[in-house]
Amino acid sequence: MTRDFKIENEEELRQFNEEFKLVIDFEKNLTMHSNRRNESEELTLGEFKLKYKDNLLNWTRYFEVAFNGSAKNDWIIQNTIADVDPLVNFLQKSDFETLRSYLKWRTIAKFYYLWKYETSDKSMESSCREHTSIYFNYALLPWFIDNVYDAERREDILLLAKHIKETFYDLLGKYTWLDDETRSNAKTKLRAMDITVGYSDEMRHRDVINHVYEDVKIGDNWYMNLQAVEKNRARVRMRSVNKAIIPPLMSTRDVNAYYADFLNLVFIGIGISQAPFYHLKYPPSIKFSGIGNIIGHEMAHGFDSYCYQYDYDGKKLNWWSEASLRNFKERYRCLESQYNKYIFHGVLTNGTLTSGDNIADNVGTRISYHAYLNSYGKLDGDKKPIPGVNLTNKQLYFLKFAQTWCTGRDDASKMRRMKTDVHAYEEFRVIGTLQNMPEFSEVYKCRLGSEMNPLKKCMVW
């Protein structure tokens, strides 16, 4: 990194090295005082300020400055630090020059790596295109909708989502382990769940998009332009805290989807609404297994081992009876135990870490399959739609599900992810889900007691 800075003489080099060492030492100590929790502590802002009122930091003032006076006590704080007090004490004892140097070099490092990227072997056209899609993703949205993402595709995916949501709603009525009150609350949450595909309709309006970028001033200086768009991203994110809108965090090129617990909302990105997950001309079995499975997965996150704590309005509220909650925990712990037993290169996988997404995989696959059966499968489920391929639509559903998780990731990469990734390895996402589905064993005629049709199965929802 030092090779890219203009240093005139030995004295400047000495000062540079001293400051750099100061920053490195500070960051090491900062890491030591920032031990992570196994699970984040979730409090309202008011509760957080009350709990940590005795430490040396004025949290009320901190949040007022950070959010320009708009912070509200009912905001949800997700604290991932195991013990806040030692961290605050360490920061309070750090001298001003050290803090200033640290912030300066963190800022330099951010823009340095962006600059290195700009001056790499990538073409200027490619680099500009990527940065434009990142920083002006909402401005590009109308063009993308008009030229790439047609309304017919969006409406078709929304129809799939409607079938899946209705199927899940019907299944909630059949679970005997839920009492009537909890079942009613679960149905209320699902009924209120919003599903947005591609974009929220308001983002097609020019005045809304202009408002997103109204503070951005673009000139001839690359560095100043980059600062301007970075500041704007932060401003827009902070504005969105008080609004039930989808913040501009997902580019049109991002192949992703998510569930937002505080909004009780499923968002299916434009990038994932295309092959191999979806195509308008795919047969229904493939549509439900591809993008339908993604929709079911995100929908199921609203009822996983973390988001079960949130109600229909996105508030952290207990809507469970004691008996139903006990039954729910027993069921998802069965799943945790199952995924704890998978072995990768001699190392046991962590079913607790991946619990939420394992639930979403299992539930999403089941509800999207039954949605297919309810809407199309009774007529064409046993037909073989692909000439020369001796597989029925029902079998193709599960084949497509497995194909979705094919990956070229090497073993070393998988091992590095093992301690931090909330998703199970791809092969276990497939095997674990299908082992729990009698529907899979039925269409592929797996013998009871075989690896893919075990006697004991775990089913949460």
C-alpha positions as CSV (number, residue, x, y, z in Angstrom):
1,M,0.0,0.0,0.0
2,T,2.9,2.4,0.8
3,R,4.1,2.2,-2.8
4,D,1.0,4.1,-3.9
5,F,1.6,7.1,-1.6
6,K,4.0,9.9,-2.5
7,I,6.6,10.1,0.4
8,E,9.3,12.8,-0.1
9,N,11.9,11.9,2.4
10,E,13.0,9.7,5.4
11,E,11.2,11.9,7.9
12,E,7.9,11.6,6.1
13,L,8.5,7.8,5.9
14,R,9.2,7.6,9.6
15,Q,6.0,9.6,10.4
16,F,4.0,7.5,8.0
17,N,5.2,4.2,9.6
18,E,4.6,5.5,13.2
19,E,1.0,6.5,12.4
20,F,0.4,3.3,10.6
21,K,1.6,1.2,13.5
22,L,-0.5,3.3,15.9
23,V,-3.6,2.5,13.8
24,I,-2.8,-1.2,13.5
25,D,-2.3,-1.4,17.3
26,F,-5.5,0.4,17.9
27,E,-7.4,-1.9,15.6
28,K,-6.0,-5.0,17.4
29,N,-7.2,-3.6,20.7
30,L,-10.5,-2.6,19.3
31,T,-11.0,-6.2,18.1
32,M,-10.1,-7.6,21.5
33,H,-12.8,-5.4,23.1
34,S,-15.4,-6.3,20.5
35,N,-16.2,-9.9,21.3
36,R,-19.2,-11.1,19.4
37,R,-22.3,-12.6,20.9
38,N,-23.5,-16.0,19.6
39,E,-26.9,-14.4,19.1
40,S,-27.5,-10.7,18.7
41,E,-29.1,-8.9,21.6
42,E,-32.3,-7.2,20.4
43,L,-33.6,-4.2,22.3
44,T,-35.6,-1.1,21.5
45,L,-33.5,2.0,21.4
46,G,-35.1,3.2,24.6
47,E,-34.3,-0.1,26.3
48,F,-30.7,0.0,25.0
49,K,-30.1,3.5,26.4
50,L,-31.6,2.5,29.7
51,K,-29.5,-0.7,30.0
52,Y,-26.2,1.1,29.2
53,K,-26.9,4.4,30.8
54,D,-24.2,4.0,33.4
55,N,-21.3,3.7,31.0
56,L,-19.3,6.7,29.9
57,L,-21.0,7.3,26.5
58,N,-24.0,9.6,26.2
59,W,-26.1,7.3,24.0
60,T,-28.9,9.7,23.6
61,R,-26.5,12.3,22.2
62,Y,-24.8,9.7,20.1
63,F,-28.0,8.6,18.3
64,E,-29.3,12.2,18.0
65,V,-26.1,13.2,16.1
66,A,-25.9,10.0,14.1
67,F,-29.5,10.3,12.9
68,N,-29.8,14.0,12.7
69,G,-32.4,14.2,15.6
70,S,-34.8,11.7,14.0
71,A,-34.0,8.7,16.3
72,K,-37.0,7.2,18.1
73,N,-37.0,5.1,21.2
74,D,-39.1,2.3,19.6
75,W,-36.4,1.6,17.0
76,I,-35.0,-1.9,17.3
77,I,-31.3,-2.1,18.1
78,Q,-29.5,-5.4,17.2
79,N,-26.4,-5.5,19.4
80,T,-23.8,-8.0,18.4
81,I,-21.2,-7.0,21.0
82,A,-21.0,-9.4,24.0
83,D,-20.2,-6.7,26.5
84,V,-20.6,-3.0,25.5
85,D,-19.1,-1.5,28.6
86,P,-15.4,-2.6,28.1
87,L,-15.6,-1.4,24.5
88,V,-16.9,2.0,25.5
89,N,-14.3,2.3,28.3
90,F,-11.5,1.5,25.8
91,L,-12.7,4.1,23.3
92,Q,-13.0,6.7,26.1
93,K,-9.4,6.1,27.2
94,S,-8.1,6.3,23.6
95,D,-6.6,9.7,22.9
96,F,-8.0,12.0,20.2
97,E,-5.1,11.8,17.9
98,T,-5.3,8.0,17.8
99,L,-9.0,8.1,17.0
100,R,-8.5,10.7,14.3
101,S,-5.7,8.7,12.7
102,Y,-7.8,5.5,12.8
103,L,-10.8,7.2,11.2
104,K,-8.6,8.9,8.6
105,W,-6.9,5.6,7.6
106,R,-10.2,3.7,7.5
107,T,-11.5,6.3,5.1
108,I,-8.3,6.2,3.0
109,A,-8.4,2.4,2.9
110,K,-12.0,2.4,1.6
111,F,-11.3,4.7,-1.2
112,Y,-7.8,3.3,-1.8
113,Y,-9.3,-0.1,-2.7
114,L,-11.9,1.5,-4.9
115,W,-9.1,3.4,-6.6
116,K,-7.1,0.2,-7.1
117,Y,-10.1,-1.4,-8.6
118,E,-10.6,1.5,-11.0
119,T,-6.9,1.3,-12.1
120,S,-6.8,-2.5,-12.4
121,D,-6.9,-4.4,-15.7
122,K,-10.7,-3.9,-16.0
123,S,-11.7,-1.6,-18.8
124,M,-12.9,1.9,-17.9
125,E,-16.3,1.1,-19.5
126,S,-16.7,-2.1,-17.4
127,S,-15.7,-0.3,-14.2
128,C,-18.0,2.7,-14.8
129,R,-20.9,0.4,-15.6
130,E,-20.4,-1.6,-12.3
131,H,-20.1,1.6,-10.2
132,T,-23.2,3.1,-11.9
133,S,-25.3,0.0,-11.1
134,I,-24.2,0.2,-7.5
135,Y,-24.6,3.9,-6.7
136,F,-27.4,4.7,-9.1
137,N,-29.4,1.5,-9.0
138,Y,-32.7,3.2,-8.4
139,A,-32.1,5.7,-11.2
140,L,-31.5,2.8,-13.6
141,L,-34.7,1.0,-12.4
142,P,-37.2,2.6,-14.9
143,W,-34.9,1.9,-17.8
144,F,-34.4,-1.7,-16.6
145,I,-38.1,-2.2,-16.2
146,D,-38.9,-0.8,-19.7
147,N,-36.1,-2.7,-21.5
148,V,-35.4,-5.9,-19.6
149,Y,-37.8,-6.7,-16.8
150,D,-41.2,-6.9,-18.5
151,A,-44.5,-6.7,-16.6
152,E,-45.6,-10.1,-17.8
153,R,-42.7,-11.8,-16.0
154,R,-43.4,-9.8,-12.8
155,E,-47.1,-10.7,-12.8
156,D,-46.4,-14.3,-13.4
157,I,-44.0,-14.5,-10.4
158,L,-46.6,-12.6,-8.3
159,L,-49.1,-15.3,-9.2
160,L,-46.7,-18.0,-8.2
161,A,-46.2,-16.2,-4.8
162,K,-50.0,-16.0,-4.4
163,H,-50.4,-19.8,-4.9
164,I,-47.5,-20.4,-2.4
165,K,-48.9,-18.1,0.2
166,E,-52.4,-19.6,0.0
167,T,-50.9,-23.1,0.3
168,F,-48.9,-22.1,3.4
169,Y,-52.1,-20.5,4.9
170,D,-54.0,-23.8,4.3
171,L,-51.3,-25.9,5.8
172,L,-51.3,-23.7,9.0
173,G,-54.8,-24.9,9.5
174,K,-53.7,-28.5,9.6
175,Y,-50.9,-28.5,12.1
176,T,-52.1,-30.3,15.2
177,W,-49.2,-29.1,17.4
178,L,-50.6,-25.5,17.3
179,D,-53.4,-24.4,19.5
180,D,-56.2,-22.3,18.0
181,E,-55.0,-19.0,19.4
182,T,-51.5,-19.4,18.1
183,R,-52.7,-20.8,14.8
184,S,-54.9,-17.7,14.4
185,N,-51.9,-15.4,15.1
186,A,-49.7,-17.3,12.6
187,K,-52.4,-16.9,10.0
188,T,-52.7,-13.2,10.7
189,K,-48.9,-12.8,10.3
190,L,-48.9,-14.7,7.0
191,R,-52.0,-12.8,5.7
192,A,-50.3,-9.5,6.5
193,M,-47.0,-10.5,4.9
194,D,-46.2,-8.3,1.9
195,I,-44.5,-9.8,-1.1
196,T,-42.7,-7.4,-3.4
197,V,-41.2,-8.7,-6.7
198,G,-38.5,-6.7,-8.4
199,Y,-39.4,-3.2,-7.1
200,S,-42.0,-1.3,-5.1
201,D,-44.4,0.5,-7.4
202,E,-43.5,3.9,-6.0
203,M,-40.0,3.6,-7.4
204,R,-41.3,4.0,-10.9
205,H,-42.2,7.6,-10.1
206,R,-39.6,10.2,-11.3
207,D,-40.2,12.5,-8.3
208,V,-39.4,9.6,-5.8
209,I,-36.2,8.8,-7.7
210,N,-35.2,12.4,-7.9
211,H,-35.7,12.6,-4.1
212,V,-33.3,9.7,-3.6
213,Y,-30.5,11.6,-5.5
214,E,-31.4,15.2,-4.7
215,D,-28.3,15.7,-2.5
216,V,-25.8,14.3,-5.0
217,K,-23.6,16.8,-6.8
218,I,-21.5,15.3,-9.6
219,G,-18.4,17.2,-10.9
220,D,-15.1,16.4,-12.6
221,N,-13.3,15.1,-9.6
222,W,-13.5,11.2,-9.3
223,Y,-12.7,11.2,-5.6
224,M,-15.2,13.9,-4.7
225,N,-17.9,12.2,-6.8
226,L,-17.3,8.9,-4.9
227,Q,-17.5,10.7,-1.6
228,A,-20.8,12.3,-2.7
229,V,-22.5,9.0,-3.7
230,E,-21.2,7.2,-0.6
231,K,-22.6,9.9,1.6
232,N,-25.9,9.7,-0.3
233,R,-26.2,6.0,0.2
234,A,-25.8,6.5,4.0
235,R,-28.4,9.3,4.0
236,V,-30.9,7.3,2.1
237,R,-30.5,4.3,4.4
238,M,-31.0,6.5,7.4
239,R,-34.1,8.1,5.8
240,S,-35.6,4.7,5.2
241,V,-35.5,3.7,8.9
242,N,-38.8,5.4,9.6
243,K,-40.5,4.3,6.4
244,A,-42.0,1.0,5.4
245,I,-40.3,1.2,2.0
246,I,-37.6,-1.0,0.4
247,P,-34.3,0.8,0.9
248,P,-32.0,0.9,-2.2
249,L,-29.7,-1.8,-0.9
250,M,-30.2,-4.3,-3.7
251,S,-28.9,-3.6,-7.2
252,T,-30.8,-4.8,-10.2
253,R,-27.8,-7.1,-10.9
254,D,-27.9,-8.7,-7.4
255,V,-29.1,-12.4,-7.6
256,N,-30.8,-12.4,-4.2
257,A,-34.0,-12.2,-2.2
258,Y,-34.7,-11.5,1.5
259,Y,-37.2,-11.4,4.3
260,A,-37.4,-8.2,6.4
261,D,-38.7,-9.1,9.9
262,F,-39.3,-5.4,10.9
263,L,-41.6,-5.0,7.8
264,N,-42.9,-8.5,7.6
265,L,-42.0,-8.3,3.9
266,V,-40.6,-10.7,1.3
267,F,-38.5,-9.0,-1.4
268,I,-37.6,-11.0,-4.6
269,G,-34.9,-9.1,-6.5
270,I,-34.9,-8.5,-10.3
271,G,-31.5,-10.3,-10.6
272,I,-32.9,-13.6,-9.2
273,S,-36.1,-13.4,-11.3
274,Q,-34.4,-14.8,-14.4
275,A,-32.8,-18.1,-15.6
276,P,-31.8,-20.5,-14.1
277,F,-34.4,-19.6,-11.3
278,Y,-37.1,-18.5,-13.6
279,H,-38.2,-18.1,-17.2
280,L,-41.7,-17.3,-18.5
281,K,-41.7,-20.4,-20.7
282,Y,-40.5,-22.9,-18.0
283,P,-43.1,-25.5,-17.2
284,P,-45.0,-24.9,-13.9
285,S,-43.0,-27.6,-12.1
286,I,-39.7,-25.9,-12.8
287,K,-41.1,-22.4,-12.0
288,F,-42.3,-23.6,-8.6
289,S,-39.1,-25.4,-7.9
290,G,-36.9,-22.5,-9.0
291,I,-38.2,-19.0,-8.2
292,G,-41.1,-20.5,-6.3
293,N,-38.7,-22.3,-3.9
294,I,-37.0,-18.9,-3.3
295,I,-40.3,-17.3,-2.5
296,G,-41.3,-20.1,-0.2
297,H,-37.9,-20.0,1.5
298,E,-38.1,-16.3,2.3
299,M,-41.8,-16.6,3.3
300,A,-40.7,-19.4,5.8
301,H,-38.1,-17.1,7.3
302,G,-41.0,-15.2,8.9
303,F,-41.6,-18.4,11.0
304,D,-38.0,-19.5,11.6
305,S,-36.1,-20.0,14.8
306,Y,-35.4,-16.2,15.0
307,C,-38.3,-14.4,13.3
308,Y,-40.9,-16.3,15.1
309,Q,-40.5,-13.6,17.8
310,Y,-42.0,-10.9,15.4
311,D,-45.7,-10.4,14.9
312,Y,-47.7,-9.5,11.8
313,D,-46.7,-5.8,12.1
314,G,-43.0,-6.5,12.4
315,K,-42.9,-5.8,16.2
316,K,-41.1,-8.1,18.6
317,L,-44.0,-9.5,20.5
318,N,-44.8,-12.9,21.9
319,W,-47.9,-14.2,20.0
320,W,-47.4,-17.8,21.1
321,S,-49.0,-19.9,23.8
322,E,-46.5,-21.7,26.1
323,A,-47.5,-25.1,24.7
324,S,-47.3,-24.1,21.1
325,L,-43.9,-22.4,21.6
326,R,-42.6,-25.5,23.3
327,N,-43.8,-27.7,20.5
328,F,-42.2,-25.3,17.9
329,K,-38.9,-25.4,19.7
330,E,-38.9,-29.1,19.9
331,R,-39.5,-29.3,16.2
332,Y,-36.8,-27.0,15.1
333,R,-34.3,-28.6,17.5
334,C,-35.0,-31.9,15.8
335,L,-33.8,-30.1,12.6
336,E,-30.7,-28.7,14.4
337,S,-29.8,-32.2,15.6
338,Q,-30.1,-33.5,12.1
339,Y,-27.8,-30.9,10.6
340,N,-25.4,-31.3,13.5
341,K,-24.6,-34.8,12.3
342,Y,-23.4,-34.0,8.8
343,I,-19.7,-34.3,8.4
344,F,-17.5,-32.4,5.9
345,H,-13.9,-33.5,5.7
346,G,-14.0,-34.9,9.2
347,V,-15.7,-31.8,10.8
348,L,-19.2,-31.8,12.1
349,T,-21.4,-29.1,10.7
350,N,-23.2,-26.6,12.9
351,G,-27.0,-27.1,12.8
352,T,-27.6,-24.4,15.4
353,L,-25.8,-21.7,13.4
354,T,-27.7,-22.7,10.2
355,S,-31.0,-23.3,12.0
356,G,-32.9,-20.4,10.5
357,D,-32.0,-21.2,6.9
358,N,-32.4,-24.9,7.4
359,I,-36.0,-24.2,8.5
360,A,-36.5,-21.9,5.5
361,D,-35.1,-24.6,3.1
362,N,-37.3,-27.3,4.5
363,V,-40.5,-25.3,4.7
364,G,-40.0,-23.4,1.5
365,T,-39.5,-26.6,-0.5
366,R,-42.5,-28.2,1.0
367,I,-44.9,-25.4,0.6
368,S,-43.8,-24.5,-3.0
369,Y,-44.2,-28.2,-4.0
370,H,-47.7,-28.4,-2.5
371,A,-48.5,-25.1,-4.2
372,Y,-47.5,-26.7,-7.5
373,L,-49.6,-29.8,-6.8
374,N,-52.6,-27.7,-5.8
375,S,-52.5,-25.4,-8.9
376,Y,-51.1,-27.6,-11.7
377,G,-49.8,-30.9,-10.4
378,K,-53.0,-32.8,-10.2
379,L,-53.3,-32.4,-13.9
380,D,-49.8,-32.7,-15.2
381,G,-47.7,-33.9,-12.2
382,D,-47.3,-37.4,-13.7
383,K,-46.7,-36.2,-17.2
384,K,-43.2,-36.3,-18.8
385,P,-42.8,-32.8,-20.3
386,I,-39.3,-33.0,-21.8
387,P,-38.9,-35.3,-24.9
388,G,-36.2,-37.9,-24.3
389,V,-36.1,-37.3,-20.5
390,N,-37.9,-40.1,-18.6
391,L,-38.9,-37.9,-15.6
392,T,-42.3,-36.7,-14.6
393,N,-43.1,-33.1,-13.6
394,K,-43.1,-34.2,-9.9
395,Q,-39.6,-35.7,-10.3
396,L,-38.4,-32.6,-12.2
397,Y,-39.5,-30.4,-9.3
398,F,-37.0,-32.1,-7.0
399,L,-34.3,-32.4,-9.6
400,K,-34.5,-28.7,-10.2
401,F,-34.4,-28.0,-6.5
402,A,-31.1,-30.0,-6.2
403,Q,-29.7,-28.4,-9.4
404,T,-30.2,-24.9,-7.9
405,W,-27.6,-25.7,-5.3
406,C,-24.9,-27.0,-7.6
407,T,-21.8,-25.0,-7.0
408,G,-18.2,-24.7,-8.1
409,R,-17.0,-23.6,-4.7
410,D,-13.9,-25.5,-3.6
411,D,-13.5,-27.4,-0.4
412,A,-11.1,-24.8,1.1
413,S,-13.7,-22.1,0.6
414,K,-16.4,-24.2,2.3
415,M,-14.2,-24.9,5.3
416,R,-13.5,-21.2,5.7
417,R,-17.3,-20.5,5.8
418,M,-18.0,-23.2,8.3
419,K,-17.8,-21.0,11.4
420,T,-19.7,-18.0,10.2
421,D,-22.1,-18.9,7.3
422,V,-25.7,-19.2,8.4
423,H,-26.4,-21.4,5.4
424,A,-25.5,-25.1,5.4
425,Y,-23.2,-26.4,2.7
426,E,-25.0,-26.7,-0.6
427,E,-25.0,-30.6,-0.6
428,F,-26.5,-30.7,2.9
429,R,-29.1,-28.1,1.9
430,V,-30.3,-30.6,-0.7
431,I,-29.8,-33.8,1.2
432,G,-31.2,-32.5,4.5
433,T,-34.3,-31.1,3.0
434,L,-35.2,-34.1,0.8
435,Q,-34.5,-36.6,3.6
436,N,-37.4,-34.9,5.5
437,M,-39.9,-35.0,2.6
438,P,-42.0,-38.1,2.1
439,E,-43.2,-36.5,-1.1
440,F,-39.6,-36.9,-2.6
441,S,-39.3,-40.5,-1.5
442,E,-42.7,-41.2,-3.0
443,V,-42.0,-39.9,-6.5
444,Y,-38.4,-41.3,-6.6
445,K,-39.5,-44.6,-4.9
446,C,-36.9,-44.5,-2.1
447,R,-37.1,-47.5,0.2
448,L,-38.1,-46.6,3.8
449,G,-35.0,-46.8,5.9
450,S,-32.7,-45.9,3.1
451,E,-30.4,-42.8,3.2
452,M,-32.8,-40.5,1.5
453,N,-35.9,-41.9,3.2
454,P,-34.9,-42.3,6.9
455,L,-37.3,-43.6,9.5
456,K,-37.0,-40.4,11.5
457,K,-37.9,-37.1,9.8
458,C,-38.0,-33.6,11.1
459,M,-40.8,-31.2,10.1
460,V,-41.1,-27.7,11.5
461,W,-44.0,-26.3,9.4
